[in-house]
Amino acid sequence: MDQYIIKGGNPLVGEVTIGGAKNAALGILAAAVMADQTVTIENLPNVRDINVLLQAIASIGGEIDRVNENVVRINAKGVRPTSVDDVFIRKIRASYYLLGACLGKYKHAEVALPGGCNIGSRPIDQHLKGFRALGADVRIEGGMIIADAQKLRGAHIYFDVVTVGATINVMLAAALAEGYTILENAAKEPHIVDVANFLNSMGANIKGAGTDVIRIRGVQSLKGTEYAIIPDQIEAGTFMCAAVATKGDVTVKNVIPKHLESITAKLLEMGAQIEEFDDAVRVVATKRCKPTNIKTLPYPGFPTDMQPQAAVTLALSDGTSIVTESIFENRFKYVDELARMGANIKVEGNTAVISGISGFKGANISAPDLRAGAALVIAGLAAEGYTCIDGIEYIHRGYEDFEGKLQSLGGMIEKVDNDKDIQKFKLKIG
Ligand code: UD1
């Protein structure tokens, strides 16, 4: 079983290049199924969730040509909307985007109920409500979601909660519905805009993505395109936090600084120095950071996917911080692991009260989910001594070559799969 072994205490210094946004890529890959011509997608992150979705698309007849690690060509002419019921599919939440994509294109879709990180109950009622409003008959049978329609008709849909997944899924189906759809209380995340831009580059007619009202005029068909995915806001934010937690100096390249504003604002409050360039940010921290309060919110608020990384950073501040998680109810599972490293955090309901300590001590810990796993790696890099993290398959769902990028910044981290390798690492590092 793969683990990370980390010797902490080295400030991270240097430049790191951010890959394509995983959560945009998942929507875009599903959308690619809606065209009959070849679609070329660049800046694709080479992470497990993406590779699983590509396998799923292949399993329903899509032709996948992996030009290289970060470029894929998809031809969906041979896709048949038979059931997407693969063991891999159950592992990734975004498999449900194939529901919107196949329903839009074939007026029929069968997809296994989604899996994904266990960070809360994660209902899909808003997705189903949207499909039904477009005229689909949607039912759940034997663990499958089955959606059928004679034809899809545009509709005026008001989401009861701001949801990234439902906004993307219903936008996919509505792109090929007859007539005009209005999505109100839509999510505004950068990846929503990216999926809409991708669909428009295939010939869709979508306006307003990035605001809370998205207007979609249905078209009859979508054509091939070439498209480059936006940079990953969360990967960038993770390296920014790692720079602050290790009191380092990191230039995070290939980013859109506007997408990082909520993260930048909080790191500035913590006392970091941040310099913004056209497509890079430099984060410098020279001393122990200051406490601050954070509440996760839909974009442009502070992202829930950055909550663990920010909390780990605040656990090293010289005061008390309050972190409130308002999107998912089960996102503090890393706190018990961090306690093994000496952190002083009390969780009550959706709030964590963090009393900063002067340093973590290395320990054997376990990654409970993707972002919490990345946060624990940051803790290990900042800690005194050795930290061993298992459960790192979660981290590989969403971070491409995480250990390689950290090593290039001077982080002493290695992926190992047995005790002998751990001993070797310790001998090498000293
Ligand atoms: C996506 C991201 C995830 C991120 C989250 C919030 C992907 C693959 N995943 O997840 O990394 O943490 O956005 O930014 O893009 N909800 C309902 N009913 C629904 C759908 C959602 O009540 O039908 C609730 C959820 O329980 C949650 C909130 O809405 O409390 C937001 O969820 P949503 O934005 O849909 O998250 P995901 O799309 O699952």
Boltz pocket constraint, residues with backbone or C-beta under 6 A from the ligand:
constraints:
  - pocket:
      binder: B
      contacts: [[A, 23], [A, 24], [A, 26], [A, 93], [A, 94], [A, 120], [A, 121], [A, 122], [A, 123], [A, 124], [A, 125], [A, 126], [A, 127], [A, 128], [A, 161], [A, 162], [A, 163], [A, 164], [A, 165], [A, 166], [A, 187], [A, 303], [A, 304], [A, 305], [A, 326], [A, 327], [A, 328]]
      max_distance: 6.0
